[in-house]
Amino acid sequence: MINLRKYLYSSVKILKLCFSGIFLILISFCNPSDDKNNNKIKRSTDSNFYNMENSGNAYRHYVKSSLSTNSKFSYDLSNPATIYKLPEYLQEISGVSYYKKDKIACVQDEKANIYILNLEKEKIVSKDNFGGDADYEDIAIVGKTAFVLRNNGEIYKIEKFRNKDRKIKKYKTPLSLKNDTEGLAFDLVTNSLFIACKGSPSIEKENIYRGYKAIYRFDLEEKKLNKTPHFLIDLKKIDAFKDYSFFTKFSIKIAKKLHLVEDEISFNPSGIAIHPFYNEIYIISNIEKMLIVLDRNGKVLDLKNLDGKLFRQPEGICFSPYGDLFISNEGQGGKGYILKFKYLKNE
């Protein structure tokens, strides 16, 4: 005689396993593509960023706003104008910054060298050393001065970095290896450097910003870091930016209840840049292959999924003064490369 309880238990278990398999197959087809869905950003009554600029207690202030499609996004991320292939020693290119006309400054993970890529010649034309081997993650050029970020939060200031008599100064910040600092950008508006943390968002031993990713600000006039994050990215809210179909939303909801997927989406900033025309903040994530755009108040304007075939491992991002967008990618066993996307003027 069949044990009814065991039979029902086995049947439910089998159904759950079947559902898991079907769900994983369907979700791979239902995820939004960059071309069709990224311009249909889901509206939300809550902003997912906190503006951290005004005071130490500013993180308590939740900015209410509506999420709107960014009409100024002017790049076809599926169609690069140029692909600059890099030499073997830049396989692990980690950061880029526009230097001067037709020249990009680059750094890589292991060597304290600043490489200059000549865009017209499509080759590296110079290499300038500023120290010993370490994990260097990003670079920001301000005039004749280069700022280079280590993954432990240290900032190197190299004045006249192209000259033999260059002056080098190192700034230690309260950030550390646990923060895994990866993105650096110069902000003309505040005369400061924006630092994107891939790791812990908190400087304190206790993670008081659990569930967020942080952007800090290093004041170039005072030469110190503001210990309160300039922006906090709410990981729980990023899901709302994606324009899933009704069926996908329903499937995800069921999958979360069955603990088949995590409640929070992962987002690991690897690069940050500021648009020269609109002052918008562009943040890329190398693991998730994602690009987020913010306005100056921290309002999310757009989210773009990056094609993994084109963006092998996006690590660095910068703009030319003319609006062209550059995104560097590590080689992952092959050669590193930089993608150039032309600025498409909105009529």
C-alpha positions as CSV (number, residue, x, y, z in Angstrom):
1,M,0.0,0.0,0.0
2,I,1.4,3.4,-1.0
3,N,2.3,5.8,1.8
4,L,0.3,8.9,0.9
5,R,2.4,11.3,2.8
6,K,5.7,10.1,1.2
7,Y,4.0,10.1,-2.2
8,L,2.8,13.7,-1.8
9,Y,6.2,14.8,-0.5
10,S,8.0,13.2,-3.4
11,S,5.6,14.7,-5.9
12,V,6.0,18.3,-4.5
13,K,9.8,17.9,-4.5
14,I,9.7,16.7,-8.1
15,L,7.4,19.6,-9.1
16,K,9.7,22.1,-7.3
17,L,12.8,20.8,-9.2
18,C,10.9,20.9,-12.5
19,F,9.8,24.5,-11.8
20,S,13.4,25.5,-10.9
21,G,14.6,24.1,-14.3
22,I,11.8,25.7,-16.3
23,F,12.3,29.0,-14.4
24,L,16.0,29.2,-15.1
25,I,15.4,28.5,-18.8
26,L,12.6,31.0,-19.1
27,I,14.4,33.7,-17.2
28,S,17.4,33.6,-19.6
29,F,15.0,34.5,-22.4
30,C,13.0,37.0,-20.4
31,N,15.8,39.2,-19.2
32,P,15.7,42.7,-20.9
33,S,18.1,43.3,-23.8
34,D,20.0,46.5,-24.1
35,D,18.4,47.5,-27.3
36,K,14.8,46.7,-26.7
37,N,14.2,47.3,-23.0
38,N,16.8,49.6,-21.5
39,N,15.0,52.7,-22.8
40,K,11.8,51.7,-20.9
41,I,12.9,52.3,-17.4
42,K,10.4,51.4,-14.7
43,R,9.0,54.5,-12.9
44,S,9.3,54.5,-9.2
45,T,8.1,56.8,-6.5
46,D,11.3,56.4,-4.5
47,S,14.8,57.4,-5.6
48,N,17.4,54.7,-4.9
49,F,20.2,57.0,-4.0
50,Y,20.8,59.2,-1.0
51,N,22.6,62.5,-1.5
52,M,25.4,62.6,1.0
53,E,26.9,66.0,0.3
54,N,25.5,68.4,2.9
55,S,26.2,66.9,6.3
56,G,27.2,63.9,8.3
57,N,23.5,63.2,9.1
58,A,22.4,63.7,5.5
59,Y,22.2,59.9,4.9
60,R,19.0,60.0,7.0
61,H,17.3,62.1,4.4
62,Y,15.6,60.0,1.8
63,V,15.3,61.8,-1.5
64,K,11.8,61.4,-2.9
65,S,11.7,61.5,-6.7
66,S,10.3,59.8,-9.8
67,L,12.5,57.6,-11.9
68,S,12.5,58.9,-15.5
69,T,14.0,57.8,-18.8
70,N,17.1,59.7,-19.6
71,S,16.4,61.4,-22.9
72,K,20.0,62.6,-23.0
73,F,21.6,59.2,-23.2
74,S,23.3,59.5,-26.6
75,Y,25.3,56.3,-27.2
76,D,24.7,53.1,-29.1
77,L,26.4,50.6,-26.7
78,S,26.0,47.8,-29.2
79,N,28.0,49.6,-31.9
80,P,31.4,50.9,-31.0
81,A,33.0,53.4,-33.4
82,T,36.5,52.0,-32.8
83,I,38.0,49.1,-30.8
84,Y,41.6,49.9,-29.7
85,K,43.5,46.7,-29.1
86,L,46.2,47.0,-26.4
87,P,49.6,45.3,-26.0
88,E,50.1,42.3,-23.7
89,Y,51.3,44.3,-20.8
90,L,47.9,46.1,-20.6
91,Q,45.9,42.8,-20.5
92,E,44.8,43.8,-17.0
93,I,44.0,47.5,-17.9
94,S,42.1,48.8,-14.9
95,G,41.5,52.5,-15.5
96,V,41.4,55.2,-18.2
97,S,41.2,59.0,-18.3
98,Y,41.1,61.4,-21.2
99,Y,44.5,63.3,-21.3
100,K,44.5,65.6,-24.2
101,K,43.4,65.7,-27.9
102,D,43.4,62.1,-29.2
103,K,45.2,60.7,-26.1
104,I,44.0,58.5,-23.3
105,A,45.9,57.8,-20.1
106,C,45.8,54.2,-18.8
107,V,46.8,52.3,-15.7
108,Q,46.9,48.5,-15.1
109,D,46.5,46.4,-12.0
110,E,50.1,45.6,-11.1
111,K,52.6,48.3,-12.3
112,A,53.0,51.9,-11.3
113,N,53.0,53.1,-14.8
114,I,50.9,55.6,-16.7
115,Y,50.5,54.6,-20.3
116,I,49.5,57.0,-23.0
117,L,47.4,55.7,-25.9
118,N,47.5,57.7,-29.1
119,L,44.0,57.3,-30.6
120,E,45.0,58.4,-34.0
121,K,48.0,56.0,-34.2
122,E,46.1,53.4,-32.2
123,K,49.1,52.5,-30.1
124,I,50.8,53.2,-26.8
125,V,53.3,56.0,-27.3
126,S,54.7,56.6,-23.8
127,K,55.1,55.0,-20.3
128,D,55.8,57.0,-17.1
129,N,56.6,55.4,-13.8
130,F,55.5,56.8,-10.5
131,G,56.3,54.1,-7.9
132,G,56.5,50.4,-7.0
133,D,54.3,47.5,-7.9
134,A,50.8,47.5,-6.3
135,D,47.1,47.1,-7.2
136,Y,46.3,50.4,-9.1
137,E,42.7,50.6,-10.1
138,D,41.9,53.9,-11.8
139,I,43.3,57.2,-13.0
140,A,42.0,60.8,-13.3
141,I,43.9,63.5,-15.3
142,V,43.6,67.1,-14.2
143,G,45.7,69.3,-16.5
144,K,49.3,68.2,-16.1
145,T,48.6,66.3,-12.9
146,A,47.6,62.6,-12.7
147,F,45.8,61.1,-9.7
148,V,46.0,57.3,-9.4
149,L,43.8,55.2,-7.0
150,R,45.0,52.1,-5.3
151,N,42.5,49.4,-4.1
152,N,43.3,50.2,-0.5
153,G,42.0,53.8,-0.8
154,E,45.4,55.5,-1.2
155,I,45.6,58.3,-3.8
156,Y,48.8,59.1,-5.7
157,K,49.2,62.7,-7.0
158,I,51.8,62.9,-9.8
159,E,52.4,66.5,-10.8
160,K,53.9,67.0,-14.3
161,F,53.6,63.3,-14.7
162,R,55.1,63.4,-18.3
163,N,58.2,65.2,-17.1
164,K,61.4,63.6,-15.6
165,D,61.2,66.0,-12.6
166,R,57.7,64.9,-11.7
167,K,56.6,65.3,-8.1
168,I,54.8,62.5,-6.4
169,K,52.7,62.7,-3.2
170,K,50.7,59.9,-1.6
171,Y,47.5,60.6,0.3
172,K,46.3,58.0,2.8
173,T,42.5,58.0,3.3
174,P,40.3,56.4,5.9
175,L,39.3,53.9,3.1
176,S,41.0,50.5,3.1
177,L,41.3,47.2,1.4
178,K,37.9,46.1,2.7
179,N,36.4,49.0,0.7
180,D,38.1,47.8,-2.5
181,T,38.3,51.2,-4.1
182,E,38.1,50.8,-7.9
183,G,36.7,53.9,-9.5
184,L,38.1,57.4,-9.7
185,A,36.8,60.6,-11.5
186,F,37.6,64.3,-11.3
187,D,34.5,66.4,-10.5
188,L,35.0,70.0,-11.7
189,V,31.8,71.2,-9.9
190,T,33.1,70.3,-6.4
191,N,36.8,70.4,-7.2
192,S,37.1,66.9,-5.9
193,L,37.7,63.2,-6.8
194,F,34.8,60.8,-6.7
195,I,35.8,57.3,-5.4
196,A,33.7,54.3,-6.1
197,C,33.9,51.4,-3.7
198,K,33.5,47.9,-5.0
199,G,33.7,46.4,-1.5
200,S,32.3,47.5,1.9
201,P,30.5,50.9,1.7
202,S,31.4,51.7,5.3
203,I,34.7,53.1,6.8
204,E,33.7,51.9,10.2
205,K,34.4,48.4,11.5
206,E,30.6,47.8,11.6
207,N,29.0,48.0,8.2
208,I,26.4,50.7,8.9
209,Y,25.6,50.9,5.2
210,R,24.8,47.3,4.7
211,G,22.9,46.7,1.5
212,Y,24.5,49.6,-0.3
213,K,27.5,50.5,-2.4
214,A,29.2,53.8,-1.7
215,I,30.7,56.7,-3.6
216,Y,33.1,58.9,-1.5
217,R,34.5,62.4,-2.2
218,F,38.1,63.5,-1.8
219,D,38.3,67.3,-1.5
220,L,41.3,68.5,-3.6
221,E,41.4,71.9,-1.8
222,E,41.4,70.4,1.7
223,K,43.3,67.3,0.6
224,K,41.1,65.0,2.6
225,L,38.3,62.5,2.3
226,N,34.8,63.3,3.4
227,K,34.1,60.4,5.7
228,T,30.4,60.4,4.9
229,P,29.6,58.7,1.5
230,H,28.6,61.2,-1.2
231,F,26.1,58.7,-2.6
232,L,24.8,55.4,-1.4
233,I,23.5,52.9,-4.0
234,D,20.6,50.9,-2.7
235,L,21.1,47.4,-4.0
236,K,17.5,46.3,-3.2
237,K,16.1,49.0,-5.4
238,I,18.2,48.3,-8.6
239,D,15.8,45.5,-9.6
240,A,13.1,48.2,-10.0
241,F,15.0,49.9,-12.8
242,K,14.8,46.9,-15.1
243,D,11.8,46.7,-17.4
244,Y,10.8,43.0,-16.9
245,S,7.8,41.6,-18.6
246,F,4.8,40.7,-16.4
247,F,5.6,37.0,-16.7
248,T,9.2,37.6,-15.7
249,K,8.2,39.7,-12.7
250,F,5.8,37.0,-11.6
251,S,8.5,34.2,-12.0
252,I,11.0,36.2,-10.0
253,K,8.5,36.8,-7.2
254,I,7.8,33.0,-7.0
255,A,11.5,32.2,-7.3
256,K,12.4,34.5,-4.3
257,K,9.7,32.8,-2.2
258,L,11.2,29.5,-3.0
259,H,14.7,30.9,-2.3
260,L,15.8,30.1,-5.9
261,V,17.3,33.6,-6.3
262,E,18.7,36.2,-3.9
263,D,16.5,39.1,-2.7
264,E,19.2,41.6,-3.6
265,I,20.7,42.3,-7.0
266,S,24.5,42.4,-7.0
267,F,26.2,45.6,-8.2
268,N,30.0,46.1,-8.0
269,P,31.3,49.4,-9.2
270,S,34.5,49.2,-11.2
271,G,34.6,52.6,-12.9
272,I,33.1,56.1,-12.7
273,A,33.1,59.1,-15.0
274,I,31.2,62.5,-15.3
275,H,29.6,63.5,-18.6
276,P,31.3,66.7,-20.0
277,F,28.0,68.2,-21.2
278,Y,25.3,67.2,-18.7
279,N,27.4,66.6,-15.6
280,E,25.7,63.2,-15.2
281,I,27.6,60.5,-13.3
282,Y,28.2,57.2,-15.2
283,I,29.1,54.1,-13.1
284,I,29.9,50.8,-14.5
285,S,30.0,47.3,-12.9
286,N,32.3,44.8,-14.4
287,I,30.8,41.6,-12.8
288,E,27.2,42.4,-13.6
289,K,28.1,44.1,-16.9
290,M,25.9,47.1,-16.1
291,L,26.0,50.9,-16.5
292,I,24.0,53.3,-14.3
293,V,23.6,57.0,-14.9
294,L,22.8,59.6,-12.2
295,D,22.1,63.3,-12.1
296,R,23.8,65.7,-9.7
297,N,21.1,65.1,-7.1
298,G,21.6,61.4,-7.1
299,K,18.5,60.6,-9.1
300,V,18.8,57.6,-11.3
301,L,18.3,58.5,-15.0
302,D,19.1,55.3,-16.8
303,L,20.4,51.7,-16.5
304,K,22.0,49.8,-19.3
305,N,22.9,46.2,-19.5
306,L,26.2,45.6,-21.3
307,D,26.6,42.8,-23.8
308,G,29.1,40.3,-22.3
309,K,30.4,39.4,-25.7
310,L,31.4,43.0,-26.4
311,F,32.2,44.0,-22.9
312,R,34.4,41.2,-21.7
313,Q,35.3,42.8,-18.4
314,P,34.5,46.6,-18.2
315,E,36.9,48.2,-15.8
316,G,37.5,51.8,-16.8
317,I,35.3,54.6,-18.2
318,C,35.9,58.2,-19.3
319,F,34.7,60.9,-21.7
320,S,36.4,63.1,-24.2
321,P,35.6,66.9,-24.1
322,Y,33.5,66.3,-27.2
323,G,31.2,63.8,-25.5
324,D,32.7,60.5,-26.9
325,L,32.6,57.6,-24.4
326,F,35.5,55.2,-23.8
327,I,35.2,52.0,-21.8
328,S,38.2,49.8,-21.2
329,N,38.1,46.0,-20.8
330,E,40.5,43.5,-19.3
331,G,41.6,40.8,-21.7
332,Q,40.7,37.7,-19.5
333,G,43.4,35.6,-21.1
334,G,43.5,37.7,-24.3
335,K,44.5,41.3,-25.0
336,G,42.9,44.2,-23.2
337,Y,41.0,46.7,-25.3
338,I,39.2,50.0,-25.2
339,L,35.8,50.6,-26.9
340,K,35.0,54.1,-28.2
341,F,31.3,55.1,-28.6
342,K,30.5,58.3,-30.6
343,Y,28.4,60.9,-29.0
344,L,25.1,61.0,-30.9
345,K,23.5,64.4,-30.7
346,N,19.8,64.4,-29.7
347,E,17.8,66.3,-32.3
